[in-house]
Amino acid sequence: MRKLFFCNIGWMNRYEGLKGKPDKIIGGGSYIDENNTGGEVCNFLITDDGYVYGHVETIKKDHDRAIRLESFGGKGDRASGIDVVWT
């Protein structure tokens, strides 16, 4: 059975960025509330290299809650065989 990793992110209609777009980001934390942007505003866009990337923030207040990929069988900054569920 494949491992599941759940990521709670800010909600948008299109995730195509905010600059010059009618979309807004809702939820996702205080940084987004204060700056009206966040790393996830471009989640799910196909990049020039053909890949699709997603961002989930790990910092809460002054605490960085690192994602420990080794718990998913990964090494370094990579892991495979994991299904990511964006909520």
Residue pairs with C-beta under 8 A, 6 or more apart in sequence:
2 81
2 82
2 83
3 72
3 73
3 81
3 82
3 83
4 82
4 83
4 84
4 85
5 67
5 72
5 82
5 83
5 84
5 85
6 84
6 85
6 87
7 54
7 56
7 84
7 85
7 86
7 87
8 28
8 56
8 87
9 27
9 28
9 40
9 43
9 54
9 55
9 56
9 57
9 86
9 87
10 25
10 26
10 27
10 28
10 29
10 32
10 38
10 40
10 41
11 25
11 26
11 27
11 28
12 23
12 24
12 25
12 26
12 40
12 41
13 23
14 21
14 23
15 23
15 40
15 41
15 42
15 43
15 44
15 45
16 23
16 42
16 45
17 23
17 41
17 42
17 45
18 24
18 25
18 36
18 37
18 41
24 36
25 32
25 36
25 37
25 38
25 40
25 41
28 38
28 40
28 57
29 38
29 57
29 60
31 38
31 57
32 38
38 55
38 57
39 55
39 57
40 54
40 55
40 56
40 57
42 53
42 55
43 53
43 54
43 55
43 86
44 52
44 54
45 52
45 53
46 52
47 53
54 84
54 86
56 67
58 64
58 65
58 66
58 67
59 65
69 75
69 76
69 77
69 78
69 79
72 79
72 81
72 82
73 79
73 80
73 81
74 80
